[in-house]
């Protein structure tokens, strides 16, 4: 069972990808939570950037999240990370210690060291098979940035692999250029999760019905 499955009812009414001032965000955990409540969200996931060697205290980050849960009991608050895929084996740039403390893990492609299409596809397929991965962050963005085109057969094969291994496909409000892939994934019955990739309170997703 994947970690996200216990929160499946919140896939469409939450914001599953956000960052704070612990890395490259502008606001604190408390400030992000306060805005998320105003935005009528039912769940938020703090998925801070990580590497195997961190330059911040992950345990302090977790303590802030625990304090926020006490202050904002009306919203589900998850502690997680966003880790980069680092090789064609689908391995992530994150320590085992941090992984054990995460309630949700996003795998994304940032500065992937290989440029060829077949390397990307191999890395994606192995990342999807990696049992620690819950969400594929901004899917296919690496292809878009490098001008790589996927065939329909390749797209559908990757989506079916996500379904088989229960990897959520992110619909990002920030990376709208990936929505073509997300739309096809939805057509094929893959699980979609909604997020903002917020780096400030201004970016946090708003649900219809919010008073703001």
C-alpha positions as CSV (number, residue, x, y, z in Angstrom):
1,X,0.0,0.0,0.0
2,X,1.3,3.4,-0.9
3,X,1.4,6.2,1.7
4,X,-1.0,8.4,-0.3
5,X,-3.8,5.9,-0.3
6,X,-5.0,6.6,3.2
7,X,-5.6,10.2,2.0
8,X,-7.2,9.3,-1.4
9,X,-10.3,11.3,-0.7
10,X,-8.2,14.5,-0.7
11,X,-6.5,14.1,-4.0
12,X,-8.6,16.8,-5.7
13,X,-9.4,19.0,-2.7
14,X,-5.9,19.5,-1.4
15,X,-2.6,21.1,-2.4
16,X,0.0,18.3,-2.5
17,X,3.1,20.2,-3.3
18,X,4.5,23.3,-1.6
19,X,7.7,24.8,-0.3
20,X,8.6,27.0,2.6
21,X,11.5,29.3,3.7
22,X,13.4,26.1,4.8
23,X,14.5,25.9,1.1
24,X,13.5,28.2,-1.7
25,X,10.1,29.4,-0.5
26,X,9.2,32.8,1.0
27,X,6.9,31.9,3.9
28,X,6.9,29.8,7.1
29,X,5.0,26.6,7.7
30,X,2.5,28.5,9.9
31,X,1.9,31.2,7.3
32,X,1.3,28.6,4.5
33,X,-1.1,26.8,6.7
34,X,-3.0,29.9,7.6
35,X,-3.5,30.8,4.0
36,X,-4.4,27.2,3.0
37,X,-7.3,27.3,5.5
38,X,-8.4,30.6,4.1
39,X,-8.3,29.0,0.6
40,X,-10.7,26.3,1.7
41,X,-8.2,23.5,1.2
42,X,-8.8,20.2,3.0
43,X,-5.3,18.9,2.9
44,X,-1.8,20.3,2.3
45,X,1.5,18.5,1.9
46,X,4.8,20.2,2.7
47,X,7.2,18.6,0.2
48,X,10.4,20.4,0.9
49,X,13.3,20.1,-1.4
50,X,15.9,17.6,-0.2
51,X,19.3,16.2,-1.1
52,X,21.3,13.4,0.5
53,X,23.3,16.2,2.3
54,X,20.9,18.8,3.7
55,X,21.7,22.4,4.6
56,X,18.8,22.7,6.9
57,X,17.4,20.7,9.9
58,X,14.7,18.3,8.6
59,X,13.7,17.5,12.2
60,X,13.1,21.2,12.9
61,X,11.0,21.3,9.8
62,X,8.9,18.3,11.1
63,X,8.5,20.0,14.5
64,X,7.1,23.1,12.8
65,X,4.6,20.9,10.9
66,X,3.6,19.2,14.2
67,X,3.0,22.6,15.8
68,X,0.9,23.6,12.8
69,X,-1.3,20.5,13.1
70,X,-2.1,21.6,16.7
71,X,-3.0,25.1,15.6
72,X,-5.0,24.1,12.5
73,X,-6.8,20.9,13.3
74,X,-9.4,21.6,10.6
75,X,-7.0,20.7,7.8
76,X,-4.8,17.6,7.1
77,X,-1.2,18.5,7.1
78,X,1.4,16.1,5.7
79,X,5.2,16.2,6.0
80,X,7.1,15.1,3.0
81,X,9.7,15.9,0.4
82,X,10.4,16.5,-3.2
83,X,13.5,14.6,-4.4
84,X,15.3,14.7,-7.7
85,X,15.8,11.7,-9.9
86,X,19.6,11.4,-10.3
87,X,20.2,8.4,-12.6
88,X,18.6,6.1,-15.1
89,X,17.9,3.6,-12.3
90,X,15.3,5.9,-10.9
91,X,17.2,6.6,-7.7
92,X,16.4,9.8,-5.7
93,X,18.7,12.4,-4.2
94,X,17.5,11.8,-0.6
95,X,18.8,10.0,2.4
96,X,17.2,6.9,3.9
97,X,16.8,8.8,7.2
98,X,14.7,11.5,5.6
99,X,12.7,9.0,3.6
100,X,11.6,7.2,6.7
101,X,10.3,10.4,8.2
102,X,8.2,11.4,5.2
103,X,4.4,10.9,4.8
104,X,4.6,11.7,1.1
105,X,7.4,11.6,-1.5
106,X,7.4,13.5,-4.8
107,X,9.9,12.5,-7.5
108,X,10.8,15.2,-10.0
109,X,13.4,15.8,-12.7
110,X,15.7,18.8,-11.9
111,X,19.0,19.1,-13.8
112,X,18.8,15.5,-14.9
113,X,22.4,14.6,-16.0
114,X,21.4,12.8,-19.2
115,X,20.1,14.5,-22.4
116,X,19.0,11.6,-24.6
117,X,15.4,10.6,-24.9
118,X,16.0,6.9,-24.1
119,X,17.8,7.9,-20.9
120,X,14.8,10.0,-19.8
121,X,12.4,7.2,-20.6
122,X,14.5,4.6,-18.8
123,X,14.8,6.9,-15.8
124,X,11.1,7.7,-15.7
125,X,10.1,4.0,-15.9
126,X,12.5,3.0,-13.1
127,X,11.5,6.0,-11.0
128,X,7.8,4.8,-11.3
129,X,8.9,1.3,-10.2
130,X,10.8,2.8,-7.2
131,X,8.6,1.8,-4.2
132,X,9.3,5.0,-2.2
133,X,7.7,7.3,-4.9
134,X,4.2,8.5,-4.3
135,X,3.9,11.3,-6.8
136,X,5.5,12.1,-10.1
137,X,6.0,15.9,-9.9
138,X,5.4,18.1,-13.0
139,X,5.4,15.0,-15.3
140,X,7.2,15.3,-18.7
141,X,8.5,18.8,-17.8
142,X,12.0,17.5,-18.5
143,X,11.0,16.5,-22.0
144,X,9.4,19.9,-22.6
145,X,12.5,21.8,-21.5
146,X,14.7,19.8,-23.8
147,X,12.3,19.7,-26.8
148,X,12.0,15.9,-26.6
149,X,8.8,14.5,-28.2
150,X,7.1,11.4,-26.9
151,X,5.1,9.1,-29.2
152,X,1.5,8.2,-28.2
153,X,2.7,4.7,-27.6
154,X,5.4,5.9,-25.2
155,X,3.0,8.2,-23.4
156,X,0.4,5.5,-22.9
157,X,3.0,2.9,-21.7
158,X,4.3,5.3,-19.1
159,X,0.8,6.1,-17.8
160,X,0.0,2.4,-17.6
161,X,3.1,1.9,-15.6
162,X,2.0,4.6,-13.2
163,X,-1.3,2.8,-12.8
164,X,0.4,-0.5,-12.1
165,X,2.7,0.9,-9.5
166,X,0.2,3.3,-7.9
167,X,2.2,6.5,-8.7
168,X,0.1,9.6,-8.6
169,X,0.4,12.0,-11.6
170,X,0.6,15.6,-10.6
171,X,-1.6,18.3,-12.2
172,X,0.4,21.4,-11.4
173,X,-1.0,24.9,-11.5
174,X,2.6,26.1,-12.1
175,X,3.6,23.8,-14.9
176,X,0.5,24.1,-17.2
177,X,2.5,22.8,-20.2
178,X,2.3,19.3,-18.7
179,X,-1.5,19.2,-18.7
180,X,-1.7,17.5,-22.0
181,X,0.0,14.5,-20.4
182,X,-2.2,14.7,-17.3
183,X,-5.3,14.9,-19.4
184,X,-4.3,11.7,-21.2
185,X,-3.5,10.0,-17.9
186,X,-7.0,10.8,-16.7
187,X,-8.5,9.4,-19.9
188,X,-6.7,6.1,-19.2
189,X,-7.8,6.0,-15.6
190,X,-4.6,7.0,-13.8
191,X,-4.9,8.7,-10.4
192,X,-4.4,12.5,-10.6
193,X,-3.3,14.7,-7.7
194,X,-3.7,18.5,-7.7
195,X,-1.0,20.9,-6.6
196,X,0.3,24.4,-6.9
197,X,4.1,23.9,-6.3
198,X,3.6,27.0,-4.1
199,X,6.7,28.9,-3.0
200,X,4.7,31.6,-1.2
201,X,1.3,32.2,0.3
202,X,0.3,33.9,-3.0
203,X,0.8,30.6,-4.9
204,X,-1.3,28.3,-2.8
205,X,-4.2,26.6,-4.6
206,X,-7.7,27.9,-4.0
207,X,-10.8,25.7,-4.0
208,X,-14.1,26.8,-5.5
209,X,-16.3,28.1,-2.7
210,X,-13.5,29.9,-0.8
211,X,-14.5,33.3,0.5
212,X,-11.4,34.9,-0.9
